[in-house]
Amino acid sequence: MSVPIPLIVSAGGWAGCAVSVYFNARQHYRLKRQEEGLKRQEEGLKRQEEGLKHQEEGVRQEKVEREHKEQEARDEQRLKEQAAPQFSNCDGTPGPILVTGSQHSSQGPFMYLWGLVTVVNPTPVPMKISPLRLLMAGEEWPVQSISFHLKSNTQDRSDRISLRGNDKEDYELHFRFPDDKCATGSGELWFASDNRPGEFSVPIRFRQ
């Protein structure tokens, strides 16, 4: 039968052991605190990165919205500048342009018809306006000439008129037809203006 051998540790040995345990515990505590500190730093850096991302996204969104508004403003300005001129009866009568004046030509088998119109340039830029053709019942009508005469000076005749931005002028709108092709009834007078693409029409009515 074996006899247990008692473990004898000197006071110095116990003290060293205690110091070692205490040191290890302190070292473990410091390491843990360091790890927690590093973790908090990482979380802080992550929050900063997220904040920077939010700021960048906000700046990008503001830029997109600003560019969108600027584009809308440019489009609106372009639409204003490309608006068609406005035609109306000089005396304010609503509806189609009325052509009520008539006179037979002394120089050949022609008939002159005319009406008084007000032409308005609603845009801020100058424009030139040219009559193109007359349609009656959807068919192009054989008008020989279409011209504008200033109401204030009927000797001032032009096949194309110019108006300053946001300006208006009163004209006699003249037509010359062959005797056997004098227009009557309602139709459309087509124009072009140099401030916009395409053509536009104005309703017109011939009354003799």
Secondary structure by P-SEA (a helix, b strand, c coil): cbbbbbbbbcaaaaaaaaaaaaaaaaaaaaaaaaaaaaaaaaaaaaaaaaaaaaaaaaaaaaaaaaaaaaaaaaaaaaaaaaccccccccccccccccccbbbbbccccbbbbbbbbbbbccccccbbbbbccccccccccccccccccccccccccccbbbbccccccccbbbbbbccccccccbbbbbbccccccbbbbbbbbbcc
